[in-house]
C-alpha cells in the first residue's frame, strides 16, 4: 500500500505505525501477519493498494484468528485450525 493523501495508522502483529503521504508498506506472500489501516485523522486517506489475483491465494488475519483461502472463484473462511469461521 502507498499513501497518497492523509495519514493512516497501519496496525500489524508488530504494533502500530503512522503512514504519511509518500510512505509505503508491503507484506510478502506466505508470511502470516494480520494487518489493517485505521484513519484516526480528521481528513480522508487516499492510498493505493496493489495485489495479485493468483489462482491460489491465502490470507491470514492473525489478530482475529481468521484464514481466507481461494477455492475456485470464491474465498473460504476458517479459523487457523481449519474449523469453519462463522
C-alpha positions, 0 to 999 in steps of 0.5 A: 500500500502507498499513501497518497493523501492523509495519514493512516495508522497501519496496525500489524502483529508488530504494533502500530505505525503512522503512514504519511503521504509518500510512505509505503508498506508491503507484506510478502506472500506466505508470511502470516501477519494480520494487518489493517489501516485505521484513519484516526485523522480528521481528513480522508486517506487516499492510498493505493493498494496493489495485489495479485489475483493468483489462482491460489491465494491465502490470507491470514488475519492473525489478530482475529484468528481468521484464514481466507483461502481461494477455492475456485472463484470464491474465498473460504473462511476458517479459523487457523485450525481449519474449523469453519469461521462463522 
